[in-house]
Amino acid sequence: MIGLLQRVSEARVEIAGEVAGRIGAGLLALVCAEQGDGEQQADKLLAKILKLRIFTDEAGKMNRSLQDVGGGLLIVSQFTLAADTRGGNRPGFSQAAAPAEGERLYDYFVARARATHPEVATGRFGASMQVHLVNDGPVTIPLRMEPGAI
């Protein structure tokens, strides 16, 4: 499972001109399930997101996690994170999970996030979304939990 985290001052996702999810300071997490992924990869990715120390402490060092600062978590599905650009100029997406499996894992990931973190907002799987954010830092962190590996 792939995640791309952006530390934000604020973020929101709109679908057809309406706000579907919004957070203040926290993390925007773009997530993608790959072929071979399951609940174990989703659980491991979520644990890493919640505990990754990328927020600053009093000394200005990145030493606090999302849980430590009580920030919001905006989760947006993005299958294009699985893009393969090695051959030619048109990306391939054959490593992304099939849509039904991707949606199942996205829904699982969101449910687990809501069960373990107090402020979780989302986009909608498969929808055309406009994501607005103010990247804080900027800080952008890629994460990957290899399919079939734990």
Backbone as numpy.savetxt, mean C-alpha at the origin, in Angstrom:
# Nx Ny Nz CAx CAy CAz Cx Cy Cz
3.92 -10.28 -2.58 3.05 -9.11 -2.58 3.96 -7.88 -2.58
3.54 -6.89 -3.34 4.34 -5.68 -3.48 3.62 -4.53 -2.81
4.39 -3.69 -2.14 3.85 -2.47 -1.57 4.76 -1.30 -1.92
4.19 -0.17 -2.16 4.96 1.05 -2.35 4.38 2.05 -1.36
5.21 2.43 -0.38 4.76 3.32 0.69 5.22 4.74 0.42
4.32 5.66 0.69 4.68 7.07 0.63 4.24 7.70 1.94
5.22 8.28 2.65 4.88 9.01 3.86 4.24 10.31 3.43
3.06 10.60 3.97 2.29 11.75 3.50 1.88 12.66 4.64
1.71 13.93 4.30 1.09 14.89 5.22 -0.42 14.76 5.13
-0.89 14.37 3.94 -2.30 14.11 3.69 -2.42 13.35 2.38
-3.50 12.59 2.24 -3.75 11.87 0.98 -5.23 11.54 0.88
-5.67 11.44 -0.37 -7.05 11.02 -0.60 -7.12 10.32 -1.95
-8.13 9.49 -2.10 -8.38 8.83 -3.37 -9.81 9.15 -3.78
-9.95 9.52 -5.05 -11.27 9.87 -5.59 -11.64 8.87 -6.68
-12.94 8.56 -6.71 -13.49 7.68 -7.74 -14.69 8.41 -8.32
-14.66 8.66 -9.62 -15.73 9.39 -10.32 -16.04 10.72 -9.64
-14.99 11.42 -9.21 -15.15 12.74 -8.62 -15.55 12.78 -7.16
-15.74 11.60 -6.54 -16.12 11.55 -5.12 -14.99 10.95 -4.31
-14.77 11.49 -3.11 -13.71 10.99 -2.24 -14.12 9.64 -1.68
-13.31 8.63 -1.95 -13.56 7.28 -1.44 -12.83 7.05 -0.12
-11.66 7.65 0.04 -10.88 7.51 1.26 -9.96 8.70 1.43
-9.72 9.06 2.69 -8.89 10.23 2.98 -8.19 10.01 4.32
-6.93 10.45 4.40 -6.20 10.45 5.66 -5.45 11.77 5.80
-5.09 12.08 7.04 -4.16 13.17 7.31 -2.76 12.58 7.25
-1.90 12.96 8.17 -0.53 12.45 8.19 -0.53 10.93 8.37
0.34 10.27 7.63 0.43 8.82 7.72 1.09 8.23 6.50
0.55 7.10 6.04 1.12 6.38 4.90 0.08 6.11 3.84
0.47 6.36 2.60 -0.27 5.89 1.44 0.41 4.59 1.03
-0.33 3.50 1.02 0.22 2.19 0.65 -0.43 1.72 -0.64
0.36 1.71 -1.72 -0.09 1.12 -2.98 0.28 -0.35 -2.89
-0.67 -1.26 -3.13 -0.41 -2.69 -2.96 -0.82 -3.48 -4.19
-0.08 -4.57 -4.43 -0.31 -5.43 -5.58 -0.05 -6.88 -5.19
-1.00 -7.74 -5.44 -0.80 -9.18 -5.24 -0.22 -9.76 -6.52
0.75 -10.67 -6.34 1.37 -11.36 -7.48 0.92 -12.81 -7.48
1.14 -13.47 -8.61 0.84 -14.89 -8.70 1.61 -15.62 -7.60
0.95 -16.52 -6.92 1.59 -17.30 -5.86 1.47 -16.68 -4.49
0.98 -15.44 -4.41 0.80 -14.80 -3.11 -0.41 -15.38 -2.40
-0.35 -15.29 -1.08 -1.46 -15.73 -0.24 -1.56 -14.86 0.99
-2.34 -15.31 1.96 -2.54 -14.55 3.19 -1.23 -14.31 3.94
-0.29 -15.26 3.86 0.98 -15.10 4.57 1.75 -13.89 4.05
1.78 -13.70 2.75 2.47 -12.54 2.19 1.75 -11.25 2.59
0.42 -11.27 2.56 -0.36 -10.10 2.95 -0.10 -9.75 4.42
-0.11 -10.75 5.29 0.13 -10.52 6.71 1.53 -9.96 6.95
2.51 -10.52 6.26 3.89 -10.07 6.43 4.06 -8.64 5.92
3.44 -8.32 4.78 3.52 -6.96 4.24 2.86 -5.97 5.20
1.70 -6.30 5.72 1.01 -5.41 6.63 1.83 -5.18 7.90
2.38 -6.25 8.46 3.21 -6.11 9.66 4.39 -5.18 9.41
5.02 -5.32 8.26 6.16 -4.45 7.92 5.70 -3.00 7.78
4.58 -2.78 7.12 4.07 -1.42 6.93 3.79 -0.75 8.28
3.16 -1.47 9.18 2.79 -0.89 10.47 3.99 -0.62 11.37
5.06 -1.40 11.20 6.21 -1.30 12.11 7.44 -0.62 11.52
7.41 -0.34 10.22 8.56 0.28 9.56 8.81 1.67 10.15
10.02 1.90 10.60 10.34 3.16 11.29 10.79 4.21 10.27
9.80 4.94 9.74 10.09 5.95 8.73 9.52 7.32 9.09
9.08 7.48 10.34 8.64 8.77 10.83 9.68 9.31 11.79
9.85 10.62 11.80 10.93 11.22 12.59 10.58 11.32 14.07
11.63 11.20 14.88 11.51 11.40 16.32 11.92 12.84 16.66
12.06 13.13 17.95 12.41 14.49 18.39 13.76 14.94 17.86
14.66 13.99 17.59 16.00 14.31 17.10 16.04 14.42 15.57
14.90 14.24 14.91 14.86 14.33 13.46 15.28 13.05 12.75
15.45 11.96 13.48 15.85 10.67 12.90 14.59 9.86 12.58
14.64 9.11 11.47 13.53 8.21 11.15 13.59 7.04 12.13
12.79 7.14 13.18 12.89 6.18 14.27 11.52 5.78 14.82
10.44 6.24 14.17 9.10 5.92 14.65 8.29 5.26 13.54
7.41 4.36 13.95 6.56 3.64 13.01 5.20 4.32 12.89
4.40 3.86 11.94 3.04 4.34 11.78 2.26 4.13 13.08
2.46 2.98 13.71 1.79 2.70 14.97 2.25 3.66 16.06
3.54 3.96 16.09 4.08 4.87 17.10 3.47 6.27 17.00
3.29 6.76 15.77 2.79 8.13 15.59 1.27 8.20 15.47
0.61 7.04 15.36 -0.85 7.02 15.25 -1.36 7.63 13.96
-0.59 7.48 12.87 -0.97 8.05 11.59 -2.01 7.22 10.86
-2.59 7.82 9.83 -3.57 7.13 9.00 -2.90 6.24 7.98
-3.65 5.27 7.48 -3.18 4.34 6.45 -4.21 4.33 5.33
-3.79 4.80 4.15 -4.65 4.78 2.97 -4.15 3.68 2.05
-4.97 2.66 1.82 -4.59 1.48 1.03 -5.26 1.55 -0.33
-4.43 1.50 -1.39 -4.93 1.59 -2.75 -4.37 0.42 -3.56
-5.23 -0.34 -4.22 -4.77 -1.44 -5.07 -4.14 -0.87 -6.33
-3.02 -1.47 -6.74 -2.35 -1.00 -7.95 -1.59 -2.16 -8.60
-2.26 -2.86 -9.52 -1.66 -4.02 -10.16 -0.44 -3.66 -11.00
-0.31 -2.40 -11.40 0.83 -2.01 -12.23 2.16 -2.08 -11.49
2.14 -2.28 -10.17 3.40 -2.49 -9.44 4.08 -3.77 -9.89
3.34 -4.68 -10.48 3.91 -5.94 -10.97 4.42 -5.83 -12.40
4.55 -4.62 -12.90 4.98 -4.42 -14.29 6.35 -5.02 -14.56
6.44 -5.71 -15.69 7.72 -6.23 -16.18 8.10 -5.37 -17.38
9.19 -4.64 -17.25 9.61 -3.72 -18.31 10.90 -4.16 -18.99
11.28 -5.41 -18.79 12.55 -5.89 -19.35 12.53 -6.05 -20.86
11.37 -6.33 -21.44 11.32 -6.59 -22.88 10.55 -5.52 -23.62
11.22 -4.63 -24.26 10.55 -3.60 -25.05 10.08 -2.44 -24.20
9.16 -1.68 -24.79 8.69 -0.47 -24.15 7.27 -0.55 -23.60
6.63 -1.69 -23.81 5.28 -1.86 -23.26 5.37 -2.82 -22.07
4.99 -2.37 -20.88 5.09 -3.25 -19.72 4.13 -4.43 -19.82
4.58 -5.55 -19.26 3.74 -6.74 -19.15 3.32 -6.92 -17.70
2.18 -7.53 -17.49 1.65 -7.67 -16.14 1.34 -9.13 -15.82
2.03 -10.06 -16.45 1.74 -11.48 -16.28 2.04 -11.97 -14.87
2.85 -11.26 -14.11 3.16 -11.70 -12.74 2.12 -11.23 -11.72
1.24 -10.32 -12.12 0.18 -9.88 -11.21 -0.80 -11.04 -11.01
-1.38 -11.10 -9.83 -2.40 -12.12 -9.56 -3.58 -11.90 -10.50
-4.28 -12.98 -10.82 -5.51 -12.86 -11.60 -6.47 -11.93 -10.86
-7.31 -11.19 -11.59 -8.17 -10.21 -10.93 -8.96 -10.73 -9.73
-9.58 -11.88 -9.83 -10.38 -12.40 -8.71 -9.50 -12.68 -7.49
-8.32 -13.25 -7.71 -7.41 -13.53 -6.61 -6.81 -12.24 -6.06
-6.50 -11.30 -6.94 -5.99 -10.00 -6.49 -7.00 -9.29 -5.61
-8.26 -9.32 -6.01 -9.30 -8.67 -5.20 -9.48 -9.38 -3.87
-9.45 -10.71 -3.88 -9.59 -11.45 -2.63 -8.47 -11.08 -1.66
-7.23 -11.02 -2.16 -6.10 -10.69 -1.28 -6.13 -9.22 -0.85
-6.58 -8.34 -1.73 -6.73 -6.93 -1.36 -7.76 -6.81 -0.23
-8.91 -7.45 -0.39 -9.95 -7.40 0.64 -9.44 -7.99 1.96
-8.69 -9.07 1.88 -8.10 -9.68 3.08 -7.15 -8.70 3.75
-6.27 -8.08 2.95 -5.29 -7.12 3.45 -5.98 -5.96 4.16
-7.02 -5.41 3.55 -7.76 -4.30 4.13 -8.44 -4.72 5.43
-9.06 -5.89 5.45 -9.73 -6.38 6.66 -8.73 -6.55 7.80
-7.57 -7.11 7.50 -6.52 -7.28 8.53 -6.01 -5.93 9.00
-5.84 -4.98 8.09 -5.39 -3.64 8.46 -6.41 -2.99 9.40
-7.68 -3.10 9.07 -8.72 -2.49 9.91 -8.82 -3.17 11.27
-8.47 -4.43 11.33 -8.50 -5.15 12.61 -7.31 -4.79 13.50
-6.24 -4.25 12.91 -5.02 -4.01 13.70 -4.60 -2.56 13.78
-5.22 -1.67 13.01 -4.83 -0.26 13.01 -6.09 0.61 13.09
-6.07 1.66 13.90 -7.31 2.42 14.13 -7.80 3.28 12.98
-6.92 3.74 12.09 -7.37 4.61 11.01 -6.94 4.06 9.66
-7.88 3.45 8.96 -7.62 2.86 7.65 -8.67 3.36 6.66
-8.20 3.87 5.53 -9.09 4.29 4.44 -8.63 3.54 3.19
-9.50 3.48 2.18 -9.16 2.71 0.99 -9.69 3.37 -0.28
-9.17 2.85 -1.37 -9.76 3.08 -2.68 -10.72 1.93 -2.93
-10.92 1.59 -4.21 -11.77 0.44 -4.55 -11.06 -0.40 -5.60
-10.96 -1.66 -5.35 -10.26 -2.57 -6.25 -10.85 -2.48 -7.66
-9.97 -2.33 -8.65 -10.36 -2.34 -10.04 -10.95 -1.04 -10.56
-11.15 -0.07 -9.67 -11.74 1.20 -10.11 -10.68 2.10 -10.72
-11.12 3.01 -11.57 -10.24 4.07 -12.05 -10.23 5.13 -10.95
-9.06 5.35 -10.37 -8.95 6.23 -9.21 -7.97 7.36 -9.48
-8.22 8.48 -8.84 -7.28 9.59 -8.84 -6.77 9.71 -7.40
-5.46 9.58 -7.26 -4.85 9.61 -5.93 -4.14 10.95 -5.77
-4.50 11.64 -4.72 -3.91 12.95 -4.41 -3.12 12.80 -3.11
-1.89 13.32 -3.11 -1.10 13.20 -1.90 -0.10 14.33 -1.79
0.28 14.60 -0.56 1.39 15.49 -0.27 2.44 14.60 0.36
3.48 14.28 -0.43 4.54 13.39 0.03 5.38 14.15 1.04
5.53 13.59 2.22 6.25 14.22 3.32 7.69 13.76 3.33
8.58 14.65 2.98 10.01 14.32 3.00 10.73 14.78 1.74
10.53 14.20 0.61 9.67 13.05 0.32 10.28 11.74 0.82
9.41 10.85 1.25 9.83 9.51 1.66 8.97 8.51 0.90
9.62 7.68 0.09 8.94 6.63 -0.67 9.75 5.35 -0.50
9.09 4.28 -0.05 9.77 3.03 0.27 9.10 1.87 -0.47
9.86 1.15 -1.31 9.30 -0.06 -1.94 9.47 -1.27 -1.01
8.47 -2.13 -0.99 8.52 -3.36 -0.19 8.06 -4.52 -1.08
8.63 -5.69 -0.84 8.19 -6.87 -1.59 8.30 -8.11 -0.73
7.22 -8.84 -0.63 7.19 -10.14 0.02 7.06 -11.15 -1.11
8.12 -11.85 -1.39 8.18 -12.75 -2.55 7.05 -13.77 -2.54
6.44 -14.01 -3.71 5.40 -15.03 -3.80 5.94 -16.39 -3.37
5.19 -17.06 -2.54 5.56 -18.40 -2.11 6.69 -18.44 -1.10
7.25 -17.32 -0.71 8.37 -17.29 0.24 7.94 -16.60 1.53
8.22 -17.24 2.63 7.94 -16.64 3.94 9.12 -16.85 4.84
